[in-house]
Amino acid sequence: MACADFNKTVTVFCHYRDTVNQKINWYKFTVQNAFTKVEVKTAFDGAAIAQTASYICRIAKNPLYVSPEAWNALQNKSERFTLKPGDIIYFGATSDTISDGSSGNDFLKAHSGNAFTIKVVRNNSDFFGLGEHYFCSGV
């Protein structure tokens, strides 16, 4: 069971590069029981101020999650989800899709501030009790 902070819905876009035609295919999966956070950091380099957003998502342990290796081996990738660098997370549920063959950049631009590319993933599903989750962060 997830703790009370895991009360959001996210949409995970898992990418898979087809080994035959080298085309990226995207698989969409909506997941309940997530925690989301956006941190805006400000830096001053002596001449200009720059702000960058850093995104965090924690998804409560889910029986439909599989490791990236297991997901890559699935015949029907739309029945399960995984989390790996290069995948995209959208905060909320969406009917939008990412076209196969696309890098996902158009989706990220259209949903700036509400979607991010995963850079770091940690499987914390072995944390016993309320803390069992999958951690993702990115930009």
C-alpha positions in Angstrom: 0.0 0.0 0.0 1.3 3.4 -0.9 1.6 6.3 1.5 -0.8 9.3 1.4 1.7 11.3 -0.7 1.4 8.8 -3.6 -1.9 10.3 -4.8 -1.2 11.4 -8.3 -1.6 9.8 -11.8 1.2 9.8 -14.3 1.5 8.6 -17.8 4.7 6.7 -18.7 5.9 6.6 -22.3 8.3 3.7 -22.6 10.5 3.7 -25.7 11.8 0.7 -27.6 14.2 0.7 -30.5 13.1 -1.9 -33.1 16.3 -3.9 -33.9 15.1 -4.6 -37.5 14.3 -1.1 -38.7 16.0 0.9 -35.9 12.8 2.9 -35.4 11.8 4.1 -31.9 8.4 2.8 -30.9 6.5 4.4 -27.9 4.2 2.5 -25.5 1.9 4.5 -23.2 0.9 3.3 -19.8 -1.2 5.3 -17.2 -0.2 4.6 -13.6 -2.0 5.5 -10.4 -0.4 6.1 -6.9 2.5 8.4 -7.8 4.2 11.3 -6.1 5.4 14.1 -8.3 7.6 17.2 -7.7 9.1 19.9 -9.8 12.1 21.8 -8.3 13.2 25.0 -10.0 16.8 26.0 -9.4 18.2 29.4 -10.1 21.8 30.0 -10.9 23.7 33.2 -11.5 27.0 33.1 -13.5 28.0 36.7 -12.9 26.3 37.9 -16.1 22.9 36.2 -16.3 20.4 34.4 -14.2 19.2 31.0 -15.4 16.4 28.8 -14.1 16.3 25.1 -14.7 13.6 22.6 -13.7 14.3 19.3 -12.2 11.6 16.7 -12.0 11.0 13.9 -9.5 8.5 11.1 -9.8 8.0 8.2 -7.4 5.6 5.4 -8.4 4.3 3.1 -5.7 5.2 -0.6 -6.2 3.1 -2.0 -9.0 2.5 -5.6 -10.1 2.5 -4.4 -13.7 6.1 -3.1 -13.5 8.9 -5.2 -15.0 12.6 -4.5 -15.3 13.8 -3.0 -18.6 15.4 -6.3 -19.6 12.2 -8.2 -19.0 10.1 -5.5 -20.8 12.4 -5.5 -23.8 11.8 -9.3 -24.1 7.9 -9.0 -24.0 6.0 -9.7 -27.1 3.1 -7.4 -26.1 4.8 -4.4 -24.5 1.5 -2.5 -24.0 0.4 -4.8 -21.2 3.2 -3.8 -18.8 5.5 -0.9 -18.1 9.1 -0.3 -17.2 11.2 2.8 -16.3 14.5 3.5 -17.9 16.6 6.5 -19.0 15.1 8.1 -22.2 11.5 7.2 -21.3 9.1 10.1 -20.8 6.8 10.8 -17.8 3.8 13.1 -18.1 2.3 14.4 -14.9 -1.4 13.3 -15.1 -3.4 11.2 -17.5 -3.4 12.2 -21.2 -5.0 11.0 -24.4 -2.0 12.4 -26.3 0.5 9.9 -27.8 4.1 10.0 -29.1 4.3 8.9 -32.7 6.5 5.9 -33.5 9.8 7.1 -35.0 9.7 10.3 -33.0 12.3 11.3 -30.5 9.5 12.6 -28.2 10.9 16.2 -28.3 7.6 17.5 -29.9 5.6 16.0 -27.0 8.0 17.5 -24.4 7.8 20.9 -26.0 4.0 20.8 -26.1 3.8 19.8 -22.5 6.7 21.8 -21.1 6.6 22.0 -17.3 4.4 18.9 -17.1 6.6 16.2 -18.7 10.2 15.2 -18.6 12.7 12.7 -19.9 13.9 10.2 -17.4 17.7 10.5 -16.6 17.9 8.4 -13.4 15.9 5.4 -12.2 16.1 3.5 -8.9 14.1 0.5 -8.0 13.2 1.0 -4.4 10.5 -1.7 -4.4 12.3 -3.7 -1.8 11.8 -0.9 0.8 9.4 -2.7 3.2 6.2 -1.0 4.3 4.9 2.2 2.9 8.1 3.3 1.1 8.1 0.6 -1.7 8.4 2.6 -4.9 10.2 3.2 -8.2 12.1 6.5 -8.3 12.7 8.6 -11.4 14.3 12.0 -12.0 15.1 14.0 -15.0 14.9 17.3 -16.9 
